[in-house]
Amino acid sequence: MSSKRIVYMATGDIAIPAFEALIADSTYETVALITQPDKPVGRKQVLTPPRIKTVAEQANIPVLQPIRVKAEEELQILRDLNPDIIVVMAYGQILPKALLEIPKVAIINLHASLLPKHRGASCIQAAIDQGDADSGMTVMHVTEGLDEGDVILSKPFKLTPDVTGGVLHDLLMDDGAQCLLKALGMLCDGTATRTPQDDALSNYAPKLMRNDGEIDWNQPAEIIERRIRAYDPWPGTFTTFTDTKGNQKRLKVFPQCEVLQDVSAEAGTVVSTENGLTVACLKGGLHITELQPDGKRRMPAKDFLVGGQIAVGANLGAH
């Protein structure tokens, strides 16, 4: 039996281990990588390719970078590749119906959450932010609806109280390779099942922007602590303070913060600067041990507080 022809559509780093596993498996013929165009990065706006493009080039796999994957000329190129299966993971463009009809066997997606609960771009952060007991990797059929396709398989991962968004990203990245090869094997030997998702259990996790990380102190300390972990490293969490010259500045906050139950003061009020920064929340308080002021390096909170820029009684987050 001839090997199945696979087209891989991905851009994010989370898709790299699964791509490398696919390339290394002689059962399949990886005929192309479709990824997003190179983009300007950094202050000097240097045109930079997605890292997965470099992986493909090193393996002598053709790379396509359409600006609009739904353009007819791009769809025809994909048809000419004659794929049996298309694999999608963190690609970054909405796929048109015409593309879904191209592969002979299936078009599948690797999604970094346990569907149907968290659909959308920030599914990793959402699992931590909402206090889920588990996250995981799901492989599903792709449909026109956002992350709504029938599930082929899922692999759960137990969330611990100290896990951050970055740590979970890397753990699920490693799980992706195992899940992909297992799902492909099931599709090829005809044992793949299709489990419909229950839409009533779904939650939409939209793409996050930098300002989404602003801390709202009018929430319980447990909720704020989860968000700080969930949003590390992206988009990060921050609050604002007024310095000794009356200027409002940002203060980036990092895990691991300690939740204190016996703090009672107006939300956002600094109640202690001893061995770090303790801030009152709607319920309880949060003890911050690492932070980064505007224009400065990341540092222990106690080092920043030596300068006396924030005193007990100051209110954070006020605009």
C-alpha positions as a Markdown table, in Angstrom:
| # | Residue | x | y | z |
|---|---|---|---|---|
| 1 | Met | 0.0 | 0.0 | 0.0 |
| 2 | Ser | 1.4 | 3.4 | -1.0 |
| 3 | Ser | 2.1 | 6.0 | 1.7 |
| 4 | Lys | -0.5 | 8.6 | 2.3 |
| 5 | Arg | 0.2 | 12.1 | 1.0 |
| 6 | Ile | 0.0 | 14.7 | 3.8 |
| 7 | Val | -0.1 | 18.5 | 3.6 |
| 8 | Tyr | 0.7 | 20.2 | 6.8 |
| 9 | Met | -0.8 | 23.6 | 7.5 |
| 10 | Ala | 0.7 | 25.4 | 10.5 |
| 11 | Thr | 2.5 | 28.5 | 11.7 |
| 12 | Gly | 2.8 | 28.5 | 15.5 |
| 13 | Asp | 5.8 | 26.9 | 17.3 |
| 14 | Ile | 3.4 | 24.6 | 19.0 |
| 15 | Ala | 3.0 | 22.7 | 15.7 |
| 16 | Ile | 6.7 | 22.0 | 15.3 |
| 17 | Pro | 7.1 | 18.7 | 17.2 |
| 18 | Ala | 4.1 | 17.1 | 15.5 |
| 19 | Phe | 5.5 | 18.2 | 12.1 |
| 20 | Glu | 8.9 | 16.8 | 12.9 |
| 21 | Ala | 7.3 | 13.5 | 13.9 |
| 22 | Leu | 5.3 | 13.4 | 10.7 |
| 23 | Ile | 8.4 | 14.0 | 8.6 |
| 24 | Ala | 10.3 | 11.2 | 10.4 |
| 25 | Asp | 7.6 | 8.6 | 9.9 |
| 26 | Ser | 8.1 | 6.8 | 6.6 |
| 27 | Thr | 4.4 | 5.7 | 6.7 |
| 28 | Tyr | 3.5 | 9.1 | 5.3 |
| 29 | Glu | 4.7 | 11.3 | 2.5 |
| 30 | Thr | 4.8 | 15.0 | 3.6 |
| 31 | Val | 4.3 | 16.8 | 0.3 |
| 32 | Ala | 4.2 | 20.4 | 1.5 |
| 33 | Leu | 4.0 | 22.8 | 4.4 |
| 34 | Ile | 1.6 | 25.7 | 4.1 |
| 35 | Thr | 2.4 | 28.5 | 6.5 |
| 36 | Gln | 1.9 | 32.2 | 7.0 |
| 37 | Pro | 4.0 | 34.7 | 5.1 |
| 38 | Asp | 7.2 | 36.0 | 6.7 |
| 39 | Lys | 6.6 | 39.0 | 8.9 |
| 40 | Pro | 8.6 | 42.0 | 10.2 |
| 41 | Val | 9.7 | 41.4 | 13.8 |
| 42 | Gly | 11.3 | 43.6 | 16.4 |
| 43 | Arg | 12.2 | 47.2 | 16.5 |
| 44 | Lys | 14.1 | 47.0 | 13.3 |
| 45 | Gln | 11.2 | 45.1 | 11.6 |
| 46 | Val | 13.4 | 42.4 | 10.3 |
| 47 | Leu | 11.5 | 40.1 | 7.9 |
| 48 | Thr | 11.4 | 36.8 | 9.8 |
| 49 | Pro | 9.9 | 33.4 | 8.7 |
| 50 | Pro | 7.9 | 31.2 | 11.0 |
| 51 | Arg | 10.2 | 28.7 | 12.7 |
| 52 | Ile | 8.3 | 25.8 | 11.2 |
| 53 | Lys | 9.3 | 27.0 | 7.7 |
| 54 | Thr | 13.0 | 26.5 | 8.6 |
| 55 | Val | 12.2 | 22.9 | 9.7 |
| 56 | Ala | 10.5 | 22.2 | 6.4 |
| 57 | Glu | 13.4 | 23.7 | 4.4 |
| 58 | Gln | 15.9 | 21.6 | 6.3 |
| 59 | Ala | 13.9 | 18.5 | 5.4 |
| 60 | Asn | 13.6 | 19.6 | 1.7 |
| 61 | Ile | 9.8 | 19.9 | 2.0 |
| 62 | Pro | 8.2 | 22.5 | -0.3 |
| 63 | Val | 6.9 | 25.5 | 1.5 |
| 64 | Leu | 3.9 | 27.6 | 0.4 |
| 65 | Gln | 3.1 | 30.9 | 2.1 |
| 66 | Pro | -0.2 | 32.3 | 0.6 |
| 67 | Ile | -1.4 | 35.7 | 1.8 |
| 68 | Arg | -5.0 | 34.5 | 1.4 |
| 69 | Val | -5.4 | 30.7 | 1.4 |
| 70 | Lys | -9.0 | 31.1 | 0.1 |
| 71 | Ala | -7.8 | 32.6 | -3.2 |
| 72 | Glu | -8.7 | 30.4 | -6.1 |
| 73 | Glu | -5.1 | 30.2 | -7.4 |
| 74 | Glu | -3.9 | 29.0 | -4.0 |
| 75 | Leu | -6.7 | 26.4 | -3.8 |
| 76 | Gln | -5.7 | 25.1 | -7.2 |
| 77 | Ile | -2.1 | 24.7 | -6.1 |
| 78 | Leu | -3.4 | 22.7 | -3.1 |
| 79 | Arg | -5.5 | 20.5 | -5.4 |
| 80 | Asp | -2.5 | 19.8 | -7.6 |
| 81 | Leu | -0.7 | 18.5 | -4.5 |
| 82 | Asn | -3.3 | 15.7 | -4.4 |
| 83 | Pro | -3.3 | 15.2 | -0.6 |
| 84 | Asp | -4.9 | 12.3 | 1.1 |
| 85 | Ile | -5.0 | 14.1 | 4.4 |
| 86 | Ile | -4.5 | 17.7 | 5.4 |
| 87 | Val | -3.3 | 18.3 | 9.0 |
| 88 | Val | -3.9 | 21.8 | 10.5 |
| 89 | Met | -2.5 | 23.2 | 13.7 |
| 90 | Ala | -2.2 | 26.8 | 14.7 |
| 91 | Tyr | -2.3 | 27.9 | 11.1 |
| 92 | Gly | -3.8 | 31.4 | 11.5 |
| 93 | Gln | -6.3 | 31.7 | 8.7 |
| 94 | Ile | -9.9 | 30.7 | 8.3 |
| 95 | Leu | -10.2 | 27.8 | 5.9 |
| 96 | Pro | -12.9 | 28.1 | 3.2 |
| 97 | Lys | -15.3 | 25.3 | 2.4 |
| 98 | Ala | -13.6 | 24.7 | -1.0 |
| 99 | Leu | -10.4 | 23.8 | 0.9 |
| 100 | Leu | -12.1 | 21.4 | 3.2 |
| 101 | Glu | -13.3 | 19.4 | 0.2 |
| 102 | Ile | -9.8 | 18.8 | -1.3 |
| 103 | Pro | -8.3 | 15.9 | 0.7 |
| 104 | Lys | -9.4 | 12.4 | -0.2 |
| 105 | Val | -9.5 | 11.0 | 3.3 |
| 106 | Ala | -9.9 | 13.8 | 5.8 |
| 107 | Ile | -8.8 | 17.2 | 7.0 |
| 108 | Ile | -8.0 | 17.2 | 10.7 |
| 109 | Asn | -7.0 | 19.7 | 13.3 |
| 110 | Leu | -4.8 | 19.5 | 16.4 |
| 111 | His | -6.3 | 21.7 | 19.1 |
| 112 | Ala | -4.6 | 22.5 | 22.4 |
| 113 | Ser | -7.6 | 22.0 | 24.7 |
| 114 | Leu | -10.1 | 19.3 | 25.7 |
| 115 | Leu | -13.0 | 20.2 | 23.3 |
| 116 | Pro | -15.7 | 21.3 | 23.3 |
| 117 | Lys | -14.9 | 23.4 | 26.4 |
| 118 | His | -12.4 | 26.0 | 25.0 |
| 119 | Arg | -12.7 | 26.8 | 21.3 |
| 120 | Gly | -10.7 | 29.6 | 19.8 |
| 121 | Ala | -7.2 | 31.0 | 19.8 |
| 122 | Ser | -6.5 | 31.4 | 23.5 |
| 123 | Cys | -7.6 | 27.9 | 24.6 |
| 124 | Ile | -4.4 | 27.2 | 26.5 |
| 125 | Gln | -4.7 | 30.3 | 28.6 |
| 126 | Ala | -8.4 | 29.8 | 29.1 |
| 127 | Ala | -8.0 | 26.4 | 30.8 |
| 128 | Ile | -5.8 | 27.9 | 33.5 |
| 129 | Asp | -7.7 | 31.2 | 33.8 |
| 130 | Gln | -11.0 | 29.4 | 34.4 |
| 131 | Gly | -9.5 | 27.0 | 37.0 |
| 132 | Asp | -10.0 | 23.8 | 35.0 |
| 133 | Ala | -8.8 | 20.6 | 36.6 |
| 134 | Asp | -7.5 | 19.4 | 33.2 |
| 135 | Ser | -6.4 | 20.6 | 29.8 |
| 136 | Gly | -5.2 | 18.4 | 26.9 |
| 137 | Met | -4.8 | 17.9 | 23.2 |
| 138 | Thr | -7.7 | 17.1 | 20.8 |
| 139 | Val | -7.6 | 15.8 | 17.3 |
| 140 | Met | -10.8 | 16.5 | 15.4 |
| 141 | His | -12.2 | 16.7 | 11.9 |
| 142 | Val | -12.3 | 20.3 | 10.4 |
| 143 | Thr | -15.6 | 21.8 | 9.6 |
| 144 | Glu | -16.7 | 25.3 | 8.6 |
| 145 | Gly | -17.5 | 26.1 | 12.2 |
| 146 | Leu | -14.8 | 27.2 | 14.6 |
| 147 | Asp | -13.3 | 24.1 | 16.3 |
| 148 | Glu | -16.7 | 22.4 | 16.0 |
| 149 | Gly | -15.8 | 19.2 | 14.2 |
| 150 | Asp | -16.3 | 15.7 | 15.4 |
| 151 | Val | -13.5 | 14.5 | 17.7 |
| 152 | Ile | -11.2 | 11.6 | 16.7 |
| 153 | Leu | -9.3 | 11.4 | 20.0 |
| 154 | Ser | -8.2 | 13.5 | 22.9 |
| 155 | Lys | -5.4 | 13.2 | 25.5 |
| 156 | Pro | -6.0 | 14.9 | 28.9 |
| 157 | Phe | -3.4 | 16.6 | 31.0 |
| 158 | Lys | -3.8 | 17.2 | 34.7 |
| 159 | Leu | -3.3 | 20.9 | 35.6 |
| 160 | Thr | -1.3 | 21.7 | 38.7 |
| 161 | Pro | -1.7 | 24.9 | 40.8 |
| 162 | Asp | 1.6 | 26.3 | 39.6 |
| 163 | Val | 1.4 | 25.7 | 35.9 |
| 164 | Thr | 1.7 | 28.7 | 33.6 |
| 165 | Gly | 0.5 | 29.3 | 30.1 |
| 166 | Gly | 4.0 | 28.9 | 28.8 |
| 167 | Val | 4.6 | 25.7 | 30.6 |
| 168 | Leu | 1.3 | 24.2 | 29.4 |
| 169 | His | 2.0 | 25.3 | 25.8 |
| 170 | Asp | 5.3 | 23.3 | 25.9 |
| 171 | Leu | 3.7 | 20.3 | 27.5 |
| 172 | Leu | 0.9 | 20.1 | 25.0 |
| 173 | Met | 3.4 | 20.8 | 22.2 |
| 174 | Asp | 5.1 | 17.5 | 23.0 |
| 175 | Asp | 1.8 | 15.7 | 23.2 |
| 176 | Gly | 0.8 | 16.9 | 19.8 |
| 177 | Ala | 3.3 | 14.5 | 18.0 |
| 178 | Gln | 1.9 | 11.4 | 19.7 |
| 179 | Cys | -1.7 | 12.4 | 19.1 |
| 180 | Leu | -1.2 | 13.2 | 15.5 |
| 181 | Leu | 0.5 | 9.9 | 14.6 |
| 182 | Lys | -2.1 | 8.0 | 16.5 |
| 183 | Ala | -5.0 | 9.8 | 14.7 |
| 184 | Leu | -3.4 | 9.3 | 11.3 |
| 185 | Gly | -3.0 | 5.6 | 12.0 |
| 186 | Met | -6.6 | 5.4 | 12.9 |
| 187 | Leu | -7.7 | 7.3 | 9.8 |
| 188 | Cys | -5.5 | 5.1 | 7.5 |
| 189 | Asp | -6.7 | 1.7 | 8.9 |
| 190 | Gly | -10.3 | 2.7 | 9.1 |
| 191 | Thr | -10.6 | 2.6 | 12.9 |
| 192 | Ala | -11.1 | 6.4 | 13.5 |
| 193 | Thr | -14.3 | 7.2 | 15.3 |
| 194 | Arg | -16.3 | 10.4 | 15.1 |
| 195 | Thr | -17.6 | 11.8 | 18.4 |
| 196 | Pro | -19.9 | 14.9 | 17.9 |
| 197 | Gln | -19.2 | 17.8 | 20.2 |
| 198 | Asp | -21.8 | 19.1 | 22.6 |
| 199 | Asp | -22.1 | 22.8 | 21.7 |
| 200 | Ala | -23.8 | 23.5 | 25.0 |
| 201 | Leu | -20.5 | 22.8 | 26.8 |
| 202 | Ser | -18.4 | 25.1 | 24.6 |
| 203 | Asn | -16.7 | 28.3 | 25.6 |
| 204 | Tyr | -15.1 | 30.7 | 23.1 |
| 205 | Ala | -11.6 | 31.8 | 23.9 |
| 206 | Pro | -10.7 | 34.7 | 21.6 |
| 207 | Lys | -7.3 | 35.8 | 20.5 |
| 208 | Leu | -5.6 | 37.8 | 23.3 |
| 209 | Met | -4.2 | 41.3 | 22.9 |
| 210 | Arg | -1.5 | 42.9 | 25.1 |
| 211 | Asn | -4.0 | 45.2 | 27.0 |
| 212 | Asp | -6.1 | 42.1 | 27.9 |
| 213 | Gly | -3.5 | 41.5 | 30.6 |
| 214 | Glu | -4.4 | 44.5 | 32.7 |
| 215 | Ile | -5.2 | 43.3 | 36.2 |
| 216 | Asp | -8.6 | 44.1 | 37.6 |
| 217 | Trp | -8.1 | 44.3 | 41.4 |
| 218 | Asn | -11.9 | 44.2 | 41.8 |
| 219 | Gln | -11.8 | 40.4 | 41.6 |
| 220 | Pro | -11.0 | 37.8 | 44.2 |
| 221 | Ala | -7.3 | 37.1 | 44.7 |
| 222 | Glu | -7.6 | 33.5 | 43.5 |
| 223 | Ile | -9.0 | 34.6 | 40.1 |
| 224 | Ile | -6.2 | 37.2 | 39.7 |
| 225 | Glu | -3.5 | 34.7 | 40.6 |
| 226 | Arg | -4.8 | 32.3 | 37.9 |
| 227 | Arg | -4.8 | 34.9 | 35.3 |
| 228 | Ile | -1.3 | 36.0 | 36.0 |
| 229 | Arg | -0.2 | 32.3 | 35.5 |
| 230 | Ala | -2.4 | 31.8 | 32.5 |
| 231 | Tyr | -1.2 | 34.9 | 30.7 |
| 232 | Asp | 2.5 | 34.2 | 31.2 |
| 233 | Pro | 4.4 | 34.8 | 28.9 |
| 234 | Trp | 1.7 | 36.1 | 26.6 |
| 235 | Pro | 0.1 | 38.6 | 26.8 |
| 236 | Gly | 1.5 | 39.0 | 30.3 |
| 237 | Thr | -0.2 | 40.8 | 33.1 |
| 238 | Phe | 0.3 | 44.3 | 34.4 |
| 239 | Thr | -1.0 | 47.0 | 36.7 |
| 240 | Thr | -0.4 | 50.7 | 36.8 |
| 241 | Phe | 1.0 | 52.9 | 39.5 |
| 242 | Thr | 1.8 | 56.6 | 40.0 |
| 243 | Asp | 5.5 | 57.3 | 40.6 |
| 244 | Thr | 6.9 | 60.0 | 42.9 |
| 245 | Lys | 6.8 | 62.5 | 40.1 |
| 246 | Gly | 3.1 | 62.0 | 39.5 |
| 247 | Asn | 3.6 | 60.0 | 36.3 |
| 248 | Gln | 1.5 | 56.9 | 35.7 |
| 249 | Lys | 3.5 | 53.9 | 34.7 |
| 250 | Arg | 3.0 | 50.2 | 34.0 |
| 251 | Leu | 4.3 | 47.5 | 36.3 |
| 252 | Lys | 4.4 | 44.0 | 34.8 |
| 253 | Val | 3.6 | 41.2 | 37.2 |
| 254 | Phe | 5.0 | 37.6 | 37.0 |
| 255 | Pro | 4.1 | 34.3 | 38.6 |
| 256 | Gln | 4.4 | 32.9 | 41.3 |
| 257 | Cys | 2.2 | 35.1 | 43.4 |
| 258 | Glu | 0.8 | 34.0 | 46.8 |
| 259 | Val | -2.9 | 34.3 | 47.6 |
| 260 | Leu | -3.5 | 35.7 | 51.1 |
| 261 | Gln | -6.9 | 35.1 | 52.6 |
| 262 | Asp | -6.6 | 37.5 | 55.6 |
| 263 | Val | -6.2 | 40.8 | 53.7 |
| 264 | Ser | -9.1 | 43.3 | 53.9 |
| 265 | Ala | -8.8 | 46.7 | 52.3 |
| 266 | Glu | -10.1 | 48.6 | 49.3 |
| 267 | Ala | -9.3 | 46.7 | 46.1 |
| 268 | Gly | -6.0 | 47.8 | 44.5 |
| 269 | Thr | -4.6 | 49.2 | 47.8 |
| 270 | Val | -1.0 | 48.4 | 48.7 |
| 271 | Val | -1.2 | 46.9 | 52.2 |
| 272 | Ser | 2.5 | 45.9 | 52.6 |
| 273 | Thr | 5.9 | 46.3 | 51.0 |
| 274 | Glu | 7.7 | 43.8 | 53.2 |
| 275 | Asn | 9.6 | 41.2 | 51.2 |
| 276 | Gly | 7.5 | 42.1 | 48.1 |
| 277 | Leu | 4.3 | 43.9 | 47.2 |
| 278 | Thr | 1.0 | 42.9 | 48.8 |
| 279 | Val | -2.1 | 44.2 | 47.2 |
| 280 | Ala | -5.7 | 44.0 | 48.4 |
| 281 | Cys | -8.2 | 42.4 | 46.0 |
| 282 | Leu | -12.0 | 42.3 | 46.1 |
| 283 | Lys | -11.6 | 39.3 | 48.4 |
| 284 | Gly | -8.2 | 38.5 | 50.0 |
| 285 | Gly | -4.9 | 39.8 | 48.8 |
| 286 | Leu | -2.0 | 39.0 | 46.5 |
| 287 | His | 1.7 | 38.9 | 47.4 |
| 288 | Ile | 3.8 | 39.7 | 44.3 |
| 289 | Thr | 7.5 | 38.7 | 44.4 |
| 290 | Glu | 8.6 | 39.5 | 40.8 |
| 291 | Leu | 7.8 | 42.4 | 38.6 |
| 292 | Gln | 9.1 | 44.6 | 35.8 |
| 293 | Pro | 8.7 | 48.4 | 35.8 |
| 294 | Asp | 8.4 | 50.3 | 32.5 |
| 295 | Gly | 11.8 | 50.5 | 30.8 |
| 296 | Lys | 13.5 | 48.4 | 33.4 |
| 297 | Arg | 14.6 | 44.7 | 33.7 |
| 298 | Arg | 12.6 | 42.0 | 35.4 |
| 299 | Met | 13.5 | 42.0 | 39.1 |
| 300 | Pro | 12.5 | 40.8 | 42.6 |
| 301 | Ala | 9.7 | 43.1 | 43.9 |
| 302 | Lys | 11.7 | 43.8 | 47.0 |
| 303 | Asp | 14.5 | 45.3 | 44.9 |
| 304 | Phe | 12.1 | 47.7 | 43.1 |
| 305 | Leu | 10.5 | 48.7 | 46.4 |
| 306 | Val | 13.8 | 49.9 | 47.8 |
| 307 | Gly | 13.5 | 53.1 | 45.8 |
| 308 | Gly | 10.3 | 54.0 | 47.6 |
| 309 | Gln | 8.3 | 54.5 | 44.4 |
| 310 | Ile | 5.3 | 52.6 | 45.8 |
| 311 | Ala | 4.3 | 53.1 | 49.5 |
| 312 | Val | 1.7 | 51.4 | 51.7 |
| 313 | Gly | -1.7 | 53.0 | 51.0 |
| 314 | Ala | -1.0 | 53.6 | 47.3 |
| 315 | Asn | -3.7 | 52.5 | 44.9 |
| 316 | Leu | -2.7 | 50.4 | 41.9 |
| 317 | Gly | -4.7 | 50.3 | 38.7 |
| 318 | Ala | -6.3 | 53.7 | 39.1 |
| 319 | His | -6.6 | 55.7 | 35.9 |
